[in-house]
């Protein structure tokens, strides 16, 4: 199989949001604390990010997704996480010369 035959639809990383950057959002009158980002690099080079969290009050509600706010500190977190992920990919697969 050649690299032209392999189609990668997206690359994804999950990023823990440090407590100091976490935020809350509400859905159907339930307040959620957002603590994880899922960031996908799409084939066209764009990033798609979602934030995930659980209800502040606890309970058995699903892990629910929300849009990521346009905040510089969250953009910086995504950028730093992408650099860490790129380095891990680079070192995880190093074909022998």
N, C-alpha and C positions, 0 to 999 in steps of 0.2 A: 504494500500500500504506500502511495506517495503522499507528500504533504498536500498536493492538489486534491486528493481524494478524501481527505479528512476535513470535515466541517465542524468547527467549534461554534456553537450557537451563542454562548456567553461564558464569561469567566465570573465567578462569584466569590466574595469573601464575606464572612460574618465578623462584625466588629463589636466588641463590648464597649458600651459608652461609659466613660468614667462617671462616677457618681456626681461630680461637680458639673457635668455637662448634661445630665439626664433632665428630662422635662416631663410634664404631664399633658395629656390631651383627653378629650371627652368624646365618647361615642354612646349614643342611646342612654344618656344620663349616667354613664359609668365612667369614672375617672381612671385613666391608665397611666402608669409610670413607664416611660419609654427608655429601655436600657440596652437595646441591641440594634445594630444597623445591618442590613443585608445590602451589599453594594454589588451590582452586576456591571461588567464591562460588556457592552453590546457589540456585535460584529462591526457596526459602523463607527465605533470609537466613542459613542456616548455612554455616560454613566446613568444607571437607574438605581435609585436608592429608596429603601423603605425602612421605617423604624418599627420595632416590635416591642411589645410590653405586656404587662399583666395588670389587672385591676389593683388599684391602691388598697382597696378594702379586702383583697384576697379572694378566696373562693375558687371555684373550678372553671372559671371562664377560660376560653381558648386564648392562646398567645395571638394577639391581634395586631395587624399592621396599620401603620399610619404614614402619611407623607413626612418627609424629613424637612424641617423648617430651613429656610435660607439664612443660616447664621454662620458667620466667618469661622467660629471655633469648631463647628461641626464639619465645615468644608475642610478645615485644616486636619481634623481627625481622619476624615476619609482619605485625604492625600497621604498622610503618614502611614495609614493602614495599607494603602496601595503599594507604597514603597516596601514595606515589610513583606507583603505577600509576593511582590515581584522577586525579592531576594530569596525567599523560601522556594519559589518555583525554580529559580535559577540554580540553586544549590541542590534541590531534590532530584533534578534530572540533569545530570552532567554526562552526556555520552562520552565514552572513551574515544580518545583521538586515534 
